[in-house]
Amino acid sequence: MKHLKQVILVFILLATVSLKAQIVVESGNAESLLEAIDKANHQNVDSASQRLFVFIPNGVYDLGERTLTQIWGHNIALIGESMEGTIIRNAPSVENESISKTATLLNRGWNTYLQDLTLQNALDYYHSGAAGRAVCWQDKGNYTIFKRVRMLSYQDTYYSHSEECSHYFEDSELHGTIDFLCGAGDVYFNRCLIVTEKRNLDGSGENVIAAPRTSTSKWGYVFNHCTIRNDMSTFAFARGWHTNPRCVWLNTTLETPEKLMNTRFDPNGIRSVDNAFFEYNTMDVNGRNITPNSNVVTFKVNDQQCEAETIMDKKQAKKFVLKNVFPKWQPDKKTRALEKQSTRMKKQYLKTAL
């Protein structure tokens, strides 16, 4: 009876909404979610397809050990009912542990939009041995936007795969332990909550938040007005994966500044003379500027000792504003428009469901 009622609600919603295209998932039904994604992919094969909204009501969508569920259509929007209530999760076997094999969702589409949902990779991290690479979102597409999206994992939580990609996070929440925001391209994190989990169950060990591998793009990973919430283990802002790593932290709030490593960035992971690891205007929870006047990190490249200053001034920091990083794309404006459309869809769904 409940299932029949949900089906009826879906048909009523589709008949009454003014949005051009949408698909509604049955609450908490993982198969319904997979069918909706498959339908969206086949409906939006063309890169010029109109925006297609997939509405995902509150519920836990448990994919089990399934990995790499693909979004390969273009202009697809996955809209959850709420960030805390709409949860898409998988739990790969420890034997399958890998940055390339474990992703909850794998995106290959362009202009994908996610809002108000949680992605969780529940691989058994603390019993996975030396590594526990468990990706929530692997992105081989371009121009992906995340609005109020929470990602729960430990190592390699978010992976931007494409060398020249442009992606944008806004008001999102990202959890992990080591290199949990990693990959290539230019990725802008705006007003996000970054949560470092325990590196080991007893709280020992050191975390590293970001590990960019910038190659052909200009900016790398840029964090602006983000807050870092630390659990127990000490942490570093970033280290390099390889190539020409770039990572900048602007106007960051540290809830536990005493847990930040003295070097601030991991000197064992800078790995390249051509690097850009910087911070500007780091604050405590009271808004007090706690940025040192200077922070010179000493590191080695091919047995050669090198030094890098990681503190930038206001003039340098201004270069990393959003309009400079993405002068033509303007993802913040696109986000506002898409959020308005999503809000209308939610209101109509909830009104119909009463």
Summary of the structure (lengths in Angstrom):
residues: 354
radius of gyration: 20.6
end to end distance: 15.7
largest distance: 70.9
contacts: 1246
relative contact order: 0.10
helix: 21%
strand: 36%
